[in-house]
Amino acid sequence: MIRLTKIIYIFLSVLFFSINSLAEQHTDPSSTVSANFGPEYPEQQWRLQSPAELGLADEKINRLFDLSFADSATQAVVLIKDGFLVGERYADGYEESSYGTSWSMAKSFYASLIGISIDRGEIASLDDKVAKYLDYFSDQRAEISIRDLLDMTSGLEMPDHKHEKMFFSSDHLAYARAVGFEKPTQEKFEYNNVNSMLLAEILENATGQKADMLLRQRIFDKIGLTDVTLWRDSAGNPLTYCCVDTTARQYSRFGLLFARSGNWGGEQIISEDYVNETFSEVWTGLESSTIEQDRGYSLHWWISRHDDEAVIFNASGKFGQYIFVDRENDIVFTRITKYHPTGGSVQDWGPLRYVNWLGSVDFRRKAAVWLDSIGLIELNSSIKTPGTYEDGTSQEFFENYSDIIDALVDLSK
């Protein structure tokens, strides 16, 4: 009887201690509730949180947004902090469901698939020679590595039009295959769309699947980025250097994946080592014709700021598309410009194919708009392709770029 009483006493003591410990965790503000439930990730919709609850000042957010909307080309901005949506703003006529087009932000998306293929053993290393996956790289291009492609140091030919003419071809991959060798690898940074287009064939040969299908299955479906259009050319090749259409909120999911070092809800989608290598300085002091600030580049991501004050990387697209990632402060800031979708997901130039060989890229774009204005074609019905008109072409955002980055850094002060 005495032994039974002691057992009951010990049991009740342990139970009482456990209850007290739980009560202390729920009443103490410093308790590890977040450790029990893990960091916040969006499900079908982003959860909202006020800036004050996350330690952000309204006036600082307003300054960031005001600077962004000083440019009339801005369609939307979205700010994510600690996995919560804390602010967004849209131009008149646009809303949270309005699509933008990524342009070259897509480069960052498709480059991440290389990291996943390395994790899976489908690709051995970033330093693998491209010739291992593309047999026609058996010529002067034989020394080019996958890393060279991703760091924009391949040495492939770089004409004055910077291969933007590829966008107007019917078979973008055939165009990329024909681009020859010009200079030694790793000698010079040259932002070359061909480097990125070649990823389509590298990934397909390494995995047996088209790159856009891989992007859906291995990343987008896992992070809830399912409301999206992935463009192909008219020959059926995924456009791995551009052209992913979705909303500003949805683009921010990809930013959060990198802010969280490749982890999503406990699943390591991209290895942390690959994200760390991506968010390292490779090229620095890069000048721009539109932005008066030195920038850097690494594995298909741009470096906006890398100093003792802040480390901010961004996916960047033509005309002013951005996903900024401040990994240390768990902040994602997305900005896209005005877009008028033509529908479809396979590029079809329609009647414009007869004039697509004329002049510069800018001339062709303006010619298409002019032909539309005089009624010879209807851009929104005659052709199927991503496109940005004058109303979505940035100017002030580029001019204010340094101030915008300063405002983004200031959020966490």
N, C-alpha and C positions, 0 to 999 in steps of 0.2 A: 504493500500500500504506500509506504514511504517512497519507494523507487518510482511508482506511478505518479505520485504527487510532484516529484522532482522533474519528471519528464514533461508533465503538463506545464509546470512553472517555466522551464526552459523554452518550450514551444511558444507560450504566451509572450515571453520576453523578446524572442526573436521577431514575432509578429508585430509587437508594439514598436520595436526599433525600426522595422521596415516601413510601417505606416508613418512614423515621424519623419523618416528620411524623405519619403514621397511628398509629404506635406510641405517640408522645407523647400523642396525643389520647385513646387508650384507657387510658393509665396515669395521666394527670393528672386528678385529681378535678374540676378546673375546666374540663375539655374540653367542647366543644360537642356532646356526643352528643345532647342534647335538641333542638338546632337541626337535627340531621340527621333525627330521627324526628318532630319536632313535639310539641306538647302532647298530653296524654292525653285521649282521648274514649272513652266506653264503647261497646262493640259490642253484642252481644245481651245481655251481662251486664256489670255494673260490675266492673272489676278492683279487688282489695283491696290495701290498703297499710297498714302499721302507722302509728299516729300519730307515733311517734318518727322514722320514716324521712322524714316530711314536716314535722318540726319542731313537732309539736303535743304537748302534755302530756296524758297519760291523765286526770290528776285534773281538768283543766280541762274536758275532754269530759264526764267523769262529772258534774261540777257542772251543766253545761248540760242534760244528759239528766235528772238528778235533779230539777232545777227544772221541767222539762217534764212529768215523770211525777208531780209533786206533785199534778197535776190528774188525777183518775181518768178523765176523759173522753178522755185521750190514747190513741190507738190505736198510733201509730208516730212515731218520729223517725229521720231519716236525715241523716248529715253527709258532705258531699263536700268534699274538699280537692285542688286541682290535678288534678281530673278522676278522682280515686280515691275509692272508698268506704272511709272510715276509721272509721266507726262507725254503728251502728243499734241500735234497741231497740224491742220490740213488747210490747203488753199481752197478758196471758194470753188465749189463744184466737185470737190473730191472728199472722200471719207475713208474710214478705216479699211473698207473692202476694195478700194481702188488700187489697181495694179500699177506698178512701175516696171521698168525693165532694167536689168542689172548692168548691161554692157559688160565691161571687164571685171566687175565684181565676181563674175562667174569663174574667172581664173582661180580665185581663192577657193571656191567650192570644189572644182575639179581637182585642184592640186591636193586637197585633203584626201582624195581617194588613193593617191600614191602612198600616203602614209598608212592607210588602212591595208593596202596590198602588201606593204612591207611587213606590217603586223601579222598578216596571214601567211607570209612566206611565198606569195605569188611573185613578188619582186624582192630581190635579195637586199638591195641597198640603193640609196640615193646616188651612190657613185657607180652603179651599173652603167655600162655603156649603152646608149640608145640602140646600137647595132644588135644587141642581144635580143631586142624585141622588134626591131624594124630592119629586115635583111637588106634593104636598099641603102642603109647607112654604111655600106661596105667600102665607100669611096673616101674622099677627104673628110667626110663627116664622122668617120669611125671613132674618133677620140672624144666625141661629144657625149657627156653623161646626162643622166636624168637631172642631176643637180644643176648642171649648166643650163638646161632648159628652164628650170624653175627659178633660178637666180638671174635669168636673162643675160647669160654670159656664153651662149652657144657659139657665137662667131658666125652664125648663118647670115646670108646676104641681107642687107638692110637698105632698100631703095628709098628715094626721097618720099614716096607716098607711104612708107613704113608698113607696107603690106595691108593697108586698109582696103585696097582693091580686092583682097580675098573675100571680103564681105559680100561683094556683088557677083561673085562667081557662082556657078550652079553646083560645083563640087569643091568645097573648101579643102577637103583632105587631099585631093589631087593637086590642088594649088600648092599646099604645104609640102607635099612630097617632092615637088620639083624645085624647091628653093635650095640653092647650093651653098657651099662653104665659102667664107670670105676672109676670116681672120682667125688667129688662134683662140681657143677657148679660154675663158676666165680673164681675158685681156681687157675687155671693155663691157660696161653695162649698156645694153641696147634693148629697149622695150619692144619686143618683137612678137606680134600675134601668132606667127608661125610656130614659135616654141610651144605655145599653149595648145594650138590646134593639133599638134602631133601627139598630145596626151590621149586623144581619142583612140588612136590606133595602138599606142603602147598599152593602155588599159585593156582594150579588147583582146589583144594578143596575150596579155598576161593572165586574164581572168576568163576569157571566153564569152564575156558579156559586153554589150554596148555601155559606154561610159554614162549615158544619161539614166539607164536602168540601174546601174550601180549606185549612182547618186541618190536615186529614189530609195532603193532597198537598203543601202548601207548607212545612209545618213538621214535623208529627209523624212522617211517614214518613222524613224526612231525618235526624231525630235518634234514630230507633229507638223512639219513643214509640208503639208500635203496639198494645199491650195496653191498650185504652181504650174507654170508652163515651161517646159524645157525644149528649146528650139533645136531643130535639125535643119541641115541644108536640103536642097531638092534631091540630092543623091542618097539621102538617108543617114548622113553622118551627124552625130551629135556635135553641136558647136561648143567645144570645150574652152574657147577663148572669150565667149560672150553669151549673152542672151538667155537669161533666166528671168522669167516674169513672175512677180508675186507682189504682195503688199509690204509696206514698211514694217508692219508688225511681224510679218513672217520672216523677212530678211533678218530681223533682230534675233530670231531663234538661232540662226547660224552663228551670229556674233556671240550669243550666250554660250554656245557649245565651246568656242575657243576661249571665252572668258573663264570657263570652268575647266580648262586644261583637257578638253576632249571628253569629259565625263558628262553623262546625262542621266540623272535620276539613279545613279549607282552603276550604270553600265559604261564602261570605258570604250566609247565608240572609236575614238582616235587615241593612240597612245600618248601619254603625257610627254614622253621623250620627243615625239614628233612635233607636238605643239611647242615645246620649249625650243626646239631647233628652229621652228618657223619664226617664233618671236625672239630672234636673236639678230644682232646687227651683222649684216654681210656687206652691203653697199651703203655708204653714207655720203652726205654732201651732194645728193643728186639734184640738179637744177630742173626747172620746169618752165615751159613757155607760158603757163597760166598762173602758177602759184609762186609767189615771192618768198619762199622758205626752203631751206635745205631739207631734203627728205632722204630716207633710206629705203632699202628693199631686201626682202628675204623670202625665198620659197613662195613666190606669187602673192606676197603681202607687202604693203607699203608701211614704212615707219613714219608716223606723224611727229612723235616726240620720244626721245630716248636720252634722258639725263637724270640727275639726282632728284629732280622734282616729280617726274612722271615718265612712264613708259606706255605709249599709246600706239597701237598698230591699226591699220585699216585695210579693208577690202575697198577697192576703188574702181569706178567705172566712168567711161567717157561722158562728158557733159555735166558731171557733178554728182554721181551716185557714190554713197559712202556708207560703210558699216565701220564705225570706230569702236575699238575694244580697249578698255582700261582694265587689264586683268587683275591688278593689285587691288583696285577699288570695286571690282565686280560691276563695272558700268559698261553698258552698250548704248551707243548713240547712232541712230540710222537716219540718213537724209537721202531722199530721192527727188528727181525732178519730174516735171509734168510729162505725162505719157498718154498716148492715144492708141490703145491696142487695135490691131487689125484683125484679130482672131486667128485661129489656127495655131499650129506648132511646127509646121514644115514650111520653110521659106519658099515662096513662089513670087517671082518678080512680075508675072503677068506681062502687060504691054511694055513695061519698063525694061525688059530684057533687051529690047532693040536699041536702047540708048545707054545701057549700063557700061559700055566700053568707052564712053566719051568723058574726057576731062578728069579733073581731080574728084576726090570723094566729096568734098564740100560742094563742088559744082553739081554733081549728080543729085545730092540731097536737095539743093535749091531748085534744080530743074524739075524734080519730081513735085515739089510743092507748087511751082509755077504752073506746071501742066494740070495739076489738080485745080488750081484757082481759075483757070480759063475753061475748065470743063472737059478737057481732052481725056483725062483719066479720073477715077475716083479712088484716092489712096486707101480709103477704109473698106473698099470692096474689090478693087482691081488687083491689089497685091496682098500678100501675106508675109509680113516680116516685122521684126522690131524696128522702130524708127523714132527719132526724136526731132520735133519741129523746133522752130525758133523759140516758142514759148517755154520749151524745156531745156534750153541751152544756157548754162550758167555763165555769169560774169562776176557779179558782186560777191558770190560765195567764194570764188577763187581769190578775189581781191581781199576779202576779209578772212582768208584761211587762217592766218597766224592768230588773229583775234579770236576766231572760233575755237581753235585748239587751246588757247589760253583760257577761254571761258569753260571749256570742257574740263581742263585741269583744275580750275578754280572751284568746280562743284564739290570737290573732296577736301577743300581746305577749311 
